Amino acid sequence: MTSRKKTTAESTKAGAESWLASVEAVVKGGKAVISGDDTAIVAAVQEAIKSARTATFYVSHAQSDMVMAWYFTNERIKRLGLEPVSKEEKARIESELGVKETGSLYSNRIHCGCGAEYGAFEFIQQGIREHGREMVSSVLALGETSVIRVNPPNSAVCPKCNQRLLAGHYYAWCNGYMCCKTLQIVEEP
């Protein structure tokens, strides 16, 4: 028996059905899927930040780059204390937590009253504790998608004394995972 190749029309139909099934699953789960041009998507992210809404956006790298350029101004980077994560900390993230390919990564450091610090390593460690290694690795391994968390409800937790830290933790992976919070926008004129 000879198998025949799918025609372009059949292949396109199968791809569309698969894509729509994915959309249907997301919507069935109580979420929304929004499609628009770059400016519409970036405006939606900006509006969520400005209006203190909590949302997670899964966007293209180009859209993420536009949000990053708008949100992470030189002044804000300085005010938040964002710094490139050192090679040593990135090596520790890989060797101790098993998270590879961190790429270009920025994070601030929070100091706890107990003397411990909270930075990129502790953020990833907390993410693994709360969501599992597979989930953290899967998000960071997304190839064509960037994740923008707007006003995430979770707090940094000190790894030493388990106290919730009041200061905000900010991070930006230049390969597509970042956090934007309203607090920093509201302060601007």
C-alpha positions as CSV (number, residue, x, y, z in Angstrom):
1,M,0.0,0.0,0.0
2,T,1.4,3.4,-1.0
3,S,0.8,6.3,1.3
4,R,0.2,9.6,-0.4
5,K,1.5,13.0,0.7
6,K,-0.9,15.5,2.2
7,T,-1.8,18.3,-0.1
8,T,-1.0,21.9,0.9
9,A,-4.7,22.4,1.6
10,E,-5.0,19.3,3.8
11,S,-1.9,20.3,5.7
12,T,-3.1,23.9,6.2
13,K,-6.5,22.6,7.4
14,A,-4.9,20.2,9.8
15,G,-2.7,23.0,11.2
16,A,-5.6,25.3,11.6
17,E,-7.7,22.7,13.3
18,S,-4.8,22.0,15.7
19,W,-4.3,25.7,16.4
20,L,-8.0,26.2,17.0
21,A,-8.1,23.2,19.3
22,S,-5.4,24.9,21.4
23,V,-7.3,28.1,21.5
24,E,-10.5,26.2,22.5
25,A,-8.6,24.5,25.3
26,V,-7.3,27.8,26.7
27,V,-10.8,29.4,26.5
28,K,-12.4,26.4,28.1
29,G,-10.0,26.8,31.0
30,G,-11.5,30.3,31.6
31,K,-8.8,32.3,29.9
32,A,-8.8,34.4,26.8
33,V,-6.7,34.4,23.6
34,I,-6.2,37.8,21.9
35,S,-4.7,38.4,18.5
36,G,-3.7,41.7,17.1
37,D,-1.0,43.7,15.5
38,D,2.1,44.5,17.5
39,T,0.9,47.9,18.6
40,A,-2.4,46.6,19.8
41,I,-0.7,43.9,21.9
42,V,1.9,46.2,23.3
43,A,-0.9,48.7,24.2
44,A,-2.8,46.0,26.0
45,V,0.3,45.1,28.1
46,Q,0.9,48.8,28.8
47,E,-2.7,49.3,29.9
48,A,-2.6,46.3,32.2
49,I,0.6,47.8,33.9
50,K,-0.8,51.3,34.1
51,S,-4.2,50.2,35.5
52,A,-2.7,47.8,38.1
53,R,-4.3,44.7,36.5
54,T,-2.8,41.3,37.0
55,A,-2.2,39.4,33.7
56,T,0.3,37.1,32.0
57,F,0.9,37.8,28.3
58,Y,2.4,35.3,25.9
59,V,3.7,37.4,23.1
60,S,6.2,37.4,20.3
61,H,9.8,38.3,21.0
62,A,9.4,41.5,18.9
63,Q,6.4,42.5,21.1
64,S,8.3,41.7,24.3
65,D,11.2,43.8,23.1
66,M,8.9,46.7,22.5
67,V,7.5,46.4,26.1
68,M,11.0,45.9,27.5
69,A,12.2,49.1,25.8
70,W,9.2,51.1,27.1
71,Y,9.2,49.7,30.6
72,F,12.8,49.2,31.5
73,T,14.1,52.7,31.0
74,N,17.7,53.5,32.2
75,E,16.2,55.5,35.0
76,R,13.9,52.6,36.1
77,I,16.7,50.0,35.8
78,K,18.8,52.2,38.2
79,R,15.9,52.8,40.6
80,L,14.9,49.1,40.8
81,G,18.6,48.1,41.2
82,L,18.5,45.8,38.2
83,E,21.9,44.4,37.4
84,P,23.2,41.7,35.0
85,V,23.3,38.4,36.9
86,S,26.9,37.4,37.3
87,K,28.5,34.4,35.5
88,E,29.0,32.8,38.9
89,E,25.3,33.1,39.9
90,K,24.2,31.8,36.4
91,A,26.6,28.8,36.9
92,R,25.1,28.2,40.3
93,I,21.6,28.3,38.8
94,E,22.6,25.7,36.2
95,S,24.6,23.4,38.6
96,E,22.4,23.5,41.7
97,L,19.0,24.0,40.2
98,G,19.5,22.3,36.8
99,V,18.1,25.3,34.8
100,K,20.1,25.8,31.7
101,E,20.3,28.5,29.0
102,T,19.5,31.5,31.2
103,G,20.8,33.8,28.5
104,S,21.1,37.5,29.2
105,L,19.5,37.9,32.7
106,Y,18.9,40.9,34.9
107,S,17.7,40.9,38.5
108,N,17.6,43.1,41.6
109,R,18.7,41.8,45.0
110,I,16.5,42.1,48.1
111,H,18.0,42.0,51.6
112,C,16.1,40.2,54.3
113,G,16.3,41.2,58.0
114,C,17.8,37.8,58.8
115,G,20.8,38.6,56.6
116,A,19.9,36.6,53.6
117,E,19.7,37.9,50.0
118,Y,17.1,37.2,47.4
119,G,18.1,37.5,43.7
120,A,17.9,35.5,40.5
121,F,19.0,32.2,42.1
122,E,16.5,32.4,44.9
123,F,13.8,33.5,42.4
124,I,14.3,30.4,40.3
125,Q,14.6,28.2,43.4
126,Q,11.2,29.6,44.7
127,G,9.7,29.0,41.2
128,I,10.8,25.4,41.3
129,R,9.5,24.9,44.8
130,E,6.1,26.4,43.9
131,H,5.6,25.2,40.3
132,G,8.1,22.4,39.8
133,R,11.4,22.1,37.8
134,E,9.6,20.9,34.6
135,M,7.3,24.0,34.5
136,V,10.2,26.5,35.1
137,S,12.4,24.8,32.5
138,S,9.5,24.6,30.0
139,V,8.8,28.4,30.4
140,L,12.4,29.3,29.9
141,A,12.8,26.9,27.0
142,L,10.0,28.6,24.9
143,G,11.5,29.2,21.6
144,E,9.1,31.6,19.8
145,T,7.2,33.0,22.8
146,S,8.1,35.6,25.4
147,V,6.2,35.7,28.8
148,I,5.4,39.0,30.4
149,R,4.0,38.8,33.9
150,V,2.2,42.0,34.9
151,N,1.7,42.7,38.6
152,P,2.2,39.0,39.6
153,P,0.5,38.3,42.9
154,N,3.3,36.2,44.3
155,S,5.8,37.6,46.8
156,A,9.5,36.9,47.2
157,V,10.1,34.5,50.1
158,C,13.4,34.5,52.0
159,P,15.1,31.2,51.4
160,K,16.7,31.3,54.9
161,C,13.8,32.3,57.3
162,N,10.7,31.8,55.0
163,Q,9.5,35.4,55.6
164,R,7.7,37.1,52.8
165,L,9.8,40.0,51.6
166,L,8.0,43.4,51.3
167,A,10.4,44.8,48.7
168,G,9.6,43.8,45.1
169,H,11.7,41.4,43.1
170,Y,12.2,42.4,39.5
171,Y,13.7,40.3,36.7
172,A,14.2,40.3,33.0
173,W,15.4,37.5,30.8
174,C,16.3,39.0,27.5
175,N,15.3,35.7,25.9
176,G,11.7,36.4,26.9
177,Y,10.6,36.2,30.5
178,M,10.0,39.4,32.6
179,C,8.0,41.0,35.3
180,C,6.5,44.5,35.1
181,K,4.7,46.1,38.1
182,T,2.4,49.1,38.3
183,L,4.0,50.6,41.4
184,Q,6.9,51.9,39.4
185,I,4.7,53.4,36.7
186,V,2.4,55.2,39.0
187,E,5.3,57.2,40.5
188,E,6.1,58.8,37.1
189,P,4.4,62.1,36.0
